[in-house]
Amino acid sequence: MALRPLNDRIIVKRSEPELKTASGIVIPDSAGEKPEQGEVLAVGPGRRTERGDYLAPSVKVGDKVIFGKYSGQTVKLDGDELLVVREEDLFAVIVDKN
């Protein structure tokens, strides 16, 4: 099953949580926090302007993004936990320096 977001909504799959600290200490699932970054899976057509035109989102499928801790709505689809956020809830796109 696929999702097609409406308006300026974006579907994000959270990154996997870190299970070890830098020093090698294992973090149990119950103690770890959900990561606040993920990969964009789908993008809606954008926000409508006052004239009725769509203003295209500034992110695209495949972008790595950072979002707020309490941003968006979590949905489960085919066993995956996805996040539906508005474009304005995204803080940044992670740019690969390579």
Backbone bond lengths (Angstrom), bond angles and torsions (degrees), N, CA, C in turn:
res aa  C-N    CA-C-N  psi(-1)  N-CA   C-N-CA  omega(-1)  CA-C   N-CA-C  phi
1 M - - - 1.456 - - 1.531 108.33 -
2 A 1.314 116.79 142.47 1.456 121.90 -179.98 1.522 109.98 -119.56
3 L 1.319 115.96 154.86 1.457 122.05 176.50 1.521 109.14 -111.20
4 R 1.321 115.79 138.81 1.466 122.14 173.95 1.520 106.29 -119.97
5 P 1.337 117.49 101.84 1.463 119.51 -177.24 1.524 111.73 -67.00
6 L 1.311 115.33 150.00 1.456 122.08 179.29 1.527 110.25 -99.14
7 N 1.318 115.50 152.70 1.464 123.79 176.06 1.525 111.89 51.34
8 D 1.342 117.70 -128.03 1.466 120.35 -175.97 1.528 112.70 -97.12
9 R 1.324 116.42 24.25 1.463 119.44 179.57 1.527 110.68 -85.16
10 I 1.337 114.61 150.32 1.460 122.11 -176.04 1.521 108.07 -133.78
11 I 1.349 116.74 136.56 1.457 121.99 177.60 1.528 107.84 -97.07
12 V 1.345 115.85 125.44 1.460 122.09 -176.83 1.522 109.13 -124.61
13 K 1.332 116.51 137.09 1.461 121.29 171.69 1.519 106.71 -103.00
14 R 1.346 115.36 120.80 1.464 120.28 -178.87 1.523 110.88 -61.28
15 S 1.327 115.09 148.69 1.462 120.78 173.20 1.524 108.48 -69.33
16 E 1.321 115.76 157.18 1.464 120.23 177.47 1.522 109.17 -67.88
17 P 1.346 118.00 137.97 1.462 120.26 179.48 1.526 111.14 -68.79
18 E 1.319 115.74 149.99 1.453 121.49 176.51 1.530 108.64 -69.76
19 L 1.322 116.35 131.49 1.462 120.69 -179.36 1.519 112.20 -103.33
20 K 1.340 117.13 -5.58 1.460 122.08 177.32 1.512 109.38 -138.54
21 T 1.327 115.83 146.76 1.462 119.87 173.74 1.522 108.44 -81.55
22 A 1.314 117.11 172.86 1.461 121.47 179.41 1.528 111.63 -61.23
23 S 1.332 116.56 -29.23 1.466 120.47 179.90 1.526 112.73 -86.59
24 G 1.347 117.99 -1.29 1.455 120.90 175.39 1.515 115.91 98.75
25 I 1.324 118.02 5.45 1.468 120.80 178.83 1.527 108.74 -76.25
26 V 1.326 116.62 130.78 1.459 121.96 -179.35 1.529 109.32 -81.17
27 I 1.328 115.77 130.86 1.468 122.03 179.69 1.525 107.78 -101.23
28 P 1.347 118.61 122.74 1.469 119.47 177.43 1.522 111.11 -69.09
29 D 1.338 116.43 153.19 1.466 121.52 -178.94 1.516 112.36 -54.54
30 S 1.333 117.05 -38.38 1.464 120.49 -176.04 1.521 112.33 -69.50
31 A 1.332 118.38 -23.75 1.463 121.47 -177.26 1.523 112.22 -94.80
32 G 1.322 117.10 -20.06 1.464 120.07 -176.81 1.513 112.02 -76.64
33 E 1.327 114.76 146.56 1.465 120.09 176.33 1.513 109.58 -92.15
34 K 1.316 116.36 154.08 1.455 120.29 176.84 1.521 108.45 -70.29
35 P 1.334 116.59 137.73 1.469 118.96 179.08 1.521 111.47 -65.99
36 E 1.318 115.49 150.99 1.459 121.45 -179.22 1.520 110.71 -105.94
37 Q 1.324 114.55 33.00 1.451 120.07 173.93 1.519 108.62 -144.81
38 G 1.320 115.32 158.99 1.448 118.93 -178.49 1.511 111.39 -171.80
39 E 1.337 114.81 -173.01 1.460 121.82 -177.22 1.521 110.00 -110.41
40 V 1.317 116.36 136.12 1.463 122.09 178.90 1.528 108.61 -74.34
41 L 1.350 116.48 123.09 1.463 122.02 179.12 1.524 112.70 -99.08
42 A 1.333 117.12 -31.89 1.465 121.31 -178.91 1.528 109.18 -154.36
43 V 1.330 115.32 148.88 1.463 121.57 -177.82 1.518 108.76 -131.46
44 G 1.339 116.46 133.53 1.455 121.17 176.56 1.527 110.81 -72.57
45 P 1.336 117.56 173.79 1.469 121.28 -177.18 1.524 113.97 -68.11
46 G 1.317 118.03 -19.70 1.461 120.96 178.67 1.510 112.42 123.17
47 R 1.313 114.16 -179.32 1.466 122.16 -179.33 1.515 108.89 -88.86
48 R 1.315 115.64 142.95 1.479 120.20 178.30 1.528 109.89 -83.66
49 T 1.321 114.42 138.17 1.458 120.29 175.97 1.530 108.36 -84.95
50 E 1.322 116.12 176.28 1.467 120.51 178.16 1.527 111.78 -63.82
51 R 1.321 116.75 -25.53 1.473 121.29 179.43 1.525 111.57 -83.76
52 G 1.342 118.03 -5.83 1.461 121.22 179.07 1.514 114.60 94.46
53 D 1.344 116.51 -1.66 1.464 120.42 178.28 1.530 109.19 -81.27
54 Y 1.329 115.93 156.94 1.465 120.43 175.28 1.522 109.97 -88.28
55 L 1.330 116.40 135.43 1.455 123.56 172.71 1.525 105.68 -100.15
56 A 1.328 116.80 107.81 1.464 122.24 -172.69 1.529 111.45 -60.85
57 P 1.332 116.90 142.73 1.473 120.46 177.62 1.531 110.88 -66.58
58 S 1.326 115.75 156.90 1.465 120.65 -178.62 1.523 112.21 -92.11
59 V 1.328 118.60 2.48 1.466 121.67 176.33 1.523 109.08 -113.77
60 K 1.331 115.55 160.11 1.464 120.42 178.79 1.519 109.35 -134.86
61 V 1.303 116.48 166.14 1.456 122.04 179.09 1.525 108.76 -58.80
62 G 1.330 115.36 133.56 1.460 121.40 179.95 1.516 113.92 99.36
63 D 1.349 118.24 -15.93 1.462 120.81 178.09 1.519 110.21 -65.77
64 K 1.342 116.27 144.38 1.463 122.38 171.80 1.527 105.97 -94.87
65 V 1.347 116.72 126.80 1.459 120.55 -174.49 1.526 111.21 -126.79
66 I 1.322 114.77 159.08 1.459 122.95 174.49 1.519 107.10 -114.42
67 F 1.345 116.24 136.21 1.460 121.26 -178.46 1.520 109.55 -137.55
68 G 1.317 116.74 169.31 1.456 121.96 -178.87 1.517 112.79 -71.20
69 K 1.309 114.94 155.54 1.462 121.87 -178.18 1.527 112.51 -57.35
70 Y 1.298 117.45 -37.99 1.467 121.62 -176.76 1.532 111.95 -110.34
71 S 1.304 117.45 21.72 1.467 121.71 -178.24 1.516 111.69 -76.39
72 G 1.314 115.26 147.45 1.451 121.86 169.67 1.512 116.64 71.00
73 Q 1.315 113.57 -173.20 1.464 123.11 -178.31 1.524 108.47 -124.03
74 T 1.330 117.32 128.56 1.458 121.53 178.73 1.521 109.77 -82.73
75 V 1.338 116.16 134.36 1.462 121.98 175.66 1.523 108.48 -131.87
76 K 1.319 116.69 149.63 1.463 121.25 176.19 1.511 108.39 -108.47
77 L 1.335 115.59 131.83 1.450 121.55 -179.04 1.519 108.41 -142.17
78 D 1.312 116.26 120.42 1.470 122.12 -179.44 1.526 112.43 51.60
79 G 1.328 117.04 39.54 1.460 121.52 177.67 1.515 114.61 83.96
80 D 1.330 118.35 -7.21 1.466 121.69 178.17 1.519 109.86 -97.24
81 E 1.326 115.71 141.92 1.463 120.72 175.20 1.522 107.73 -96.65
82 L 1.327 116.02 116.78 1.460 122.09 -177.42 1.519 109.68 -115.83
83 L 1.300 116.17 160.82 1.456 122.11 179.88 1.524 108.39 -119.99
84 V 1.325 116.64 130.65 1.461 122.04 175.59 1.523 106.99 -106.25
85 V 1.334 116.18 116.83 1.469 121.05 -178.13 1.520 109.81 -127.59
86 R 1.308 115.65 157.95 1.458 120.93 170.93 1.526 107.57 -85.05
87 E 1.308 116.20 152.86 1.464 119.72 -178.75 1.527 111.34 -57.09
88 E 1.302 117.50 -36.21 1.468 120.59 -178.84 1.532 112.64 -66.97
89 D 1.338 118.55 -16.08 1.463 121.90 177.75 1.523 112.54 -84.23
90 L 1.329 117.77 -9.23 1.462 121.08 177.62 1.519 108.47 -83.93
91 F 1.339 115.34 138.60 1.461 120.16 -178.92 1.528 113.15 -93.59
92 A 1.342 116.41 -37.93 1.460 119.43 -174.67 1.521 110.70 -163.80
93 V 1.326 115.14 160.57 1.459 122.73 170.15 1.516 106.89 -104.90
94 I 1.330 117.33 131.36 1.465 121.56 178.90 1.531 107.01 -80.58
95 V 1.316 115.73 121.30 1.472 121.93 -176.77 1.524 108.90 -100.80
96 D 1.327 115.95 128.18 1.466 121.73 177.04 1.514 108.46 -78.58
97 K 1.324 117.57 127.07 1.470 121.31 -176.48 1.522 113.47 -79.37
98 N 1.304 119.06 -4.60 1.480 121.08 -178.65 1.487 112.50 -78.55
